[in-house]
Amino acid sequence: MLNRTAPAVILALLAATAAIGQDSPRTVPSDSLLAAIGRRGRLLAAYDVAAWHGTDAVVALSPKKGSFNTYLAYQTANGWIVSFGRLTTGRDTFLIAYQATQTGAADSFSATAFDPPQPAVGLERDAAVAIALVPVDSLKLTRSYNVAVLPADNARRFWVYLTPAPTRAGITPLGGDWRFLVAADSARVLAKRQLHRTVLEYALPDSAVSGMHTAILDDVPEDTDVFYVLTRRPLRQEYVVSEHYFYQVCTDGTIKWRSR
């Protein structure tokens, strides 16, 4: 569960958390752990931007109804590529019907249609298989979600994220999200993790310089806490309070450990 706290109490909470647990023997979260969370969160935010503008570019082509049922994005040395297609019945090939390629700034994409669809058997096929393996139906989701697939620790393992899609203009949902570790080569879901429970849709006051929420599922911030900070407009930092620690998620996606 996440609880939103008014920004006015941040200074008081900072003082209180600094005084609690001074003699705690717990190991302080490592810089490398927080850096890894930050990297995934930044990549997830960049993926979201690419998927958004890549979709806009494809929609401008008036795609044929039913021509694709999956989209996925990946980063290259020249920018992002977003592919739209479907897996074959045997899941051995991803048939790309449309593809959007970044042509400059983060919001600049050019789309191409393929007729017949272009077969892909490498990264795009593996990423599409990873998405297909996620047991979405078992989660009993009651709202629309966005799907993102990011490379994990080797070329054929992927993080698949489910994040709630915005339903109100100008408000980025926080929470109610999931992450799966999927091995495309063995067609297995290796790990399933709920990142936050409740979905919050909350607009900060114009005068606020930061937001704050509590985390109860782990003692460190989540990848999607960073994603939330980077996609919320206007950009504002977020404080995350876990059972034992207090963190600051900055607007550049870095995470700073503040106190016990």
N, C-alpha and C positions, 0 to 999 in steps of 0.2 A: 504494500500500500504506500501511496505517496501523500504527503500532507503539505499543502502550500502554506507558508508562513509569511506574514506581512513584512516587507523590507524594513520597516521601522524597528523590528526587534533584532536585526542582524548583529548590531554592535553588542547588545546585551548577551546574545547567545554566544558570540565569540568569547566574551569574558568568562561566561559560565563554563563553556567547554574547555577552556584553557585551564580552569581550576579543577576539573574532574579528571580523575585517572592519572594524576601526575606520577604516581608510583606504580602504574600498571606495568606488568612485565611483558605485555603484548609487544610483538615485533611491529615496528612502524612499516607500513607498506613501502616497498622499495621504489626507487625512482624508475627502474626499468619496467616494473609492473604498471605504474601510472602512465609511463610513456607509451607502452603498448596499447593501453586503453585509448589514449589520446590519438594514436595513429589510426586505429580502427574507426574511431568516431569521425575523424577528419575525412577518411576515405569514404565512409558511409554518407557523409554530407555531400561530398563531391559527386558520388554516385547518384544521389537524389537530384542534384542539379542537372547532371547529364541526362538522366532518364526523363526529367521534366521537359527540357528543351529539345531533346531528341524526339520525344513523342510529339511535340508541337510541329516539328519539321515533317514527320511522317503524316500526321493528320492533314497537313496542307496538301498532300498528294491525293486525298480522298481514297484511302485504302479500301480494298474490296472487303465486304463483310465476311467474316469467317476465315480470312486469309492468314491469320496468326492468332495464337492463344497464349503466347509467352513472349516477354521481352526481357532482355538482359543487357547490362552495360559492362564494359571493361576498358581499362586505361592502357594506352599505348604511349610510345615515346612522342608521338605527334598529337596526343589528345585522346579524348574519349570516343568510343564507338558504341552505339546502341543498336542491337539487332532484334528484329521482330520476326517470329516464326513459330514453328511447331515441331515437336519431336515425331519421328516415325513411330509406328506401332511397336517396333522392337527396341526403340530408344537407342538405336545405333547411329542415327544421323539427325542433326538439327537442320530443318529446311528454312532458310532465311527468305522471307517474302519482301521485307523492307529493311533498310539499314540507314541509320543517321550517323554522320561523321562530323566531329567537331572541326570547325574551319577557322577558328580564331579565338575570341573570348569565350568564357564559360557558357554563355547563352547563345553562341553562334553555331548552328548545325545545318548541314546540307543532307537531304534525304534522297535515297535511290530506291527504286522498285525493281524487283527481280521476277521476271516471268519467262520461263518457269523459275520456281524458288531455287536459290543457290544452296547446295548441300555443304554442311560443315560437320567435320568429325573430330575436331580438336577441342580447343578451349571452349568454344561456344556450345558444342554438344555436351561437354562435361558439366558446364554451368547449368545448362537447361535440365540435365538429368538431376543435378543437385536440387534444383527448385522442385522438380516433379516428385522427388522422394520425401519432401517435407509433409508430414501427416496433418495438413491444414484442417481437415474435417474433424479430427479428434479434438481440436482446440475449441470447437463450438463458438467461433467468433460471431459477434452480433453486429459488426459494423465493417465497413470497407477497410482493407489494409493494403499497404504497399509492400512489395517484395524486393529485396536487394540481395545479390549474391556476390561475395567478395572472396578472393583467393585466401586460403589459410596457410598452413605450413609447408605445403608442397603443391605441385601443379595440378593434382587431381583431388585435392581436398578443399572444401569451400565452407565459408560461413554464410548461412542463409538467414536473413533478418526479416521479420514481419513487424512493421510499424504502422500504427493507426493513421489512416489518411485524414487530412484536414477536412472538416465539415463546415467550418465557420471562417469566413474571410478574415485574414490577418491574424489567425490564432493557430499556432503549432501545437498539436496534441503532445502530451508528455505521458509516457507510461503505457501499460497494457501491451507490452512488446515482448517478442520472443527471439531467441537466437538458436540456430541449429548448426552443428558441425557435421558435414556430410562428406562421405567418401564416394566419389562418382565411379571410381574404378571397381569397387566392390559392391556398389549399389546399396550402401548401408548408412543409416543415420547413427553417427557415433556418439553424439551428445545432444541433449535438449535442455534448454535453459530459459526460464522465464526471467526477464530482466526487471520488470516492474509489474505490479498487479493492476492497480486502478488507472484508468485513463483520465487525465486532467486536461481540461481545455480552459485556460485562464489567461486573461489579458492583464499584464502588469500596468500599473498606473504610469502615465507619461513621466511623472517625476522620479520613478524608481530607477536606481542605477544597477540593480541586480534582483534576481529572484532567489528563492530558496525552497528546497524540499527535503524531506527525510527519506532515507532508503532503509528498508527492513529485510531485503532478501540477501544482502551481502554487506561486507564492511568496506567496500570500495565503490567508487562511482562505476557506472556502466558505460559501454560504448555509446549507447543511445542518449546518455546525459550530455556527452560531447556533441553528438548529432543535433540534439535539441537546441543547445546554445548557438551552434553555427547556423541553424536554419530559422531561428526565431528572428523576427524583425519588429523593432530595431534591435541590433545586436546588443545584448547585455549579458554580463556574467551570471553564473548561477552558483549558489552555495549548496552543497550536498552534505547532510548530516547523517552518518550511519550510527550504529550502536556505540562504537568506540572512537570514531574519528570525525573530523570536520575538514571538508575540502572546498577548494575554490576552482570551478571550471571557468577558465578565461575565454575571452572572445576569439583568441587565436587557436583554441582547441587544446591548449595545455592544461594540465591538472596540477594544482598545488596543494600539498598536504599542509594544513594549518595548525591543528592541535588535536590532542586526545580529548 
